[in-house]
Amino acid sequence: MASTVLDETFRREWPRILAAVIRYTGSIDLAEDSVQEAFLRAAASRERELLINPAAWITTVAKRIAVDTVRRDASLRTKLPLLATEEARPMDLTDDLESPGGDDRLGLLFVACNPELAPETRLALALRFVCGIPTARIAEAMLVTHTAMSARLTRAKQQIERDGIRFTPPDEFERGHRLDDVLGVVHLLYTVGHTAFEGAEIGSRTVATTAIELARALRRIAPGDPEAAGLLALLLLTDARAATRTGPRGEVVTLEHADRALWSAELIGEGLDLAATALPAGGRFALEAGISGLHSQAPDWQTTDWGAICALYDRLVERWPTPPAVLARVVARSYRDGAQSALAELDSREFTGSTARQATAVRADLLRRLGRNIEARATYEVARAQEENAPVRDFFARRIDELG
């Protein structure tokens, strides 16, 4: 099967297939293993049915794999006795989870955000099983080690199977109570796609596009929710600038030097309209969208309204007092109040994890702007040593060269 077709099937159909096999087996572990094996077999298969309907073929094969696994494993035969005698049949995917907003992936997101699970576990489950994000990248995004995240996912699966938590579609009332969790998952998904944490790429367009599609679906099912509008606005305004994040050779380009003529006017217009709708409620995503909107409206770096941006950051930190928000406010204040004042504020705070690495880069830039080149160069060296993303490391290297 052509790899591009299989990749698209994985991106679009993974949640539907996984949901069907979870419901069929009653085991997340068995379902995930079976679906992954089915995709591997699809890559090597030349069956005509696979080309006609890849999702149905993979679903049927995954069910057969699950049945075969149970028959071979004595402990599974005890735990899942019905599967030991079940004959897998071709499945009609129209019986899958109902699709809020017309998006099957969103339906499974609402399922994963079960209130019986801890909030951080819901995020991890949704990113791993609904969106297919590797465990290592989820760990980086959630500021924990790979080992800790693997253990968290394992405990969550064990809790689901032990407590008999069913993967059934929530009704409209339950969706309303789970909406905030789902908004957070979609935002984190876009963050994972917008900036790669290692390797030679600055980000993943496939993952970022998936997040925007999910945000649009959320807006459709919750048209009156200001945070659903704010999230979609934030993603659209951020994505409008995506084409200018790197140069012709893949090098990182800062917002200050971006070619604003290449920004998507269509996405900016849609994002600004949504932000205007969301801002009066003062939610986290609405405030972040307002900040992004002010950047998008500025004709150039010099005319950016830093006073208004700082005011929105002040409200954001009150509403969402997290290290990334505090650090971003330090950067904004450096352009309103000066680099020296911002450096003093930065040095008075303590950051950990990936935010600490970002703070090192911010400190290096503040020192550069203050003309303290020797200190700036040394700090950029530290930032480069800590960074795993190749284009960002190269950016730090260029700064070091510029500082002589």
Steps between C-alpha positions, in 0.01 A plus 500: 500500500633849413655658808321832441160328498587305813629812676177683420294203618693498828446873551131504410377157609718400798248617766202331332686174455645505851162584654335212315765252610497626861124447513539157339779378728432690823877553536694812403834318499375220277321742269801727457737211432256345253443823307872571479564150369218541247658818366834318466331223303325757283835648401606163356163392358389509137139394558245674280259552790765703683526745212121536479437565870818517711320580828259206476783261403722611789210483748413145398863388510550664842199307636640173365839577655332566835311169484817309409688668785236399754498141377878480543516668841360302793463804726309688231275198441403520866453876491327524160330161456254617233781597264650153523202364305409812300541497124605839369267628228529799266383804694268777390670816618170688501437339841804671656489774760264785425696791361451836675551774246525237226850395608562147629827604661315757707253237615782287637659806662184551705510132594864521613426805717308288750453678836589177682858548383748760628522812276862439397413139418213608275740721307755225460241240395345731245830597345626143487193301401285757320769693318777242477769727648807300613542468876836680496353814342204498740746482790691801367183702447376420851839565662563149634748226417432234239510232772251685717261550210518134398419401857210747512347360182541145627330584830218675316434198279506274804255728684265506202496122473490444878213746562312405186496855360313469170608672183150612407406835346403762762160666467456874449503571875824306552659667198435838660681392818794359304536789255775683691713184514454440129593861419821455695583177318451658158718797596776272624469296181558814293796591720654158436450544126606865483846443647689173472700417812783325321631421153544717191141629462361807672155340527247255357243646260295180519459522877435875495237459228330225699476733801341776291246255356410390853470862615260571214291199599492623861380838381218329309374304802542792745427814296412700810810410703751790499798275573420276202503816288817620674684175439415494130598868472834434669585207274399684182693816589807295589474286189461807279869572564621141454647556153745760632634309800789365294705634212583343161764271654284397795661747737297651786363849433388708798171689505698825487647410161207307350373604156150608600389521139501119500263469794156360418257792493207257484599318818579828677160642408316193623711485815445867586124465464498201734732674748269802514214264587698319769694781672221653712479175700870529589583129476850363459474417130314822425778706662771308315308553176481873575877514545556310175250727327692813604818352350313410182355849461832683538633600155857456625696418815565864592129591513395204716272618783705367790295689756181320399683168476640539852154588633362177352793304644427644844142371474624166366738444791218581742277245327765241412807550726729246336877525433458531118255790543727674753803461271310631198396804703864567588583508130211736422596733785855515369369689194280729705718567805846415366730198502665593832173498691397172337836340583460594865153344506626188324787455745258531792302194384578130489388280211522124454481247218461622144401846626843526663663436162282766342591739781869446423441604138299804613779603738757470222294727276449759772876509563560538125260792478677662797835471323642261760643286225737279698224395739252466215733277304560271800126477567427417136758222528305355791172534309647326196631213711155451655304518175399182314346660193762538224365823338479668841855390585616649171321824587688519829824428315435795268442725799828382651684579176340845483626573850855423395 
